[in-house]
Amino acid sequence: MKNYLLDKGIPEEHILMEDLSVNTLQNMRFSKTLMDDLKPKYRSIFVTNNFHLFRASLYARKAGLKSQGISSKTALYYLPNALMREFIAIIMMYKWWHITVTSLILLGMLAIGAVTAFFG
């Protein structure tokens, strides 16, 4: 990305690199540290694939970034796989919430079934 920005005429002194992260959440946290050190009252943007924008925004909020996301296009053939991956990742991010809500729904359905069978 740095090379891309340089090729587009962005001066190197305007580019801030974060190259320690191995996932999106780490990237957001490490980027926040860099930006906080540089300018405590910053506003920033991040760019990611259109299918990843929602989850990346969740991570930005979780990291405490004052940031807005912008999406880029994804090749149409890759979209089904990418959307499925993002769906599963979001389910896993909040797995205990999903387990709790699903359990409550199932318990409610069982209770209604039991009452219907008993009084029905």
Secondary structure, DSSP 4 states (H G I P E B T S, - for coil): -HHHHHHTT--GGG-------SSHHHHHHHHHHHHHHH-SS--EEEEEETTTHHHHHHHHHHHT--EEEEEE---GGGHHHHHHHHHHHHHHHTHHHHHHHHHHHHHHHHHHHHHHHHH-
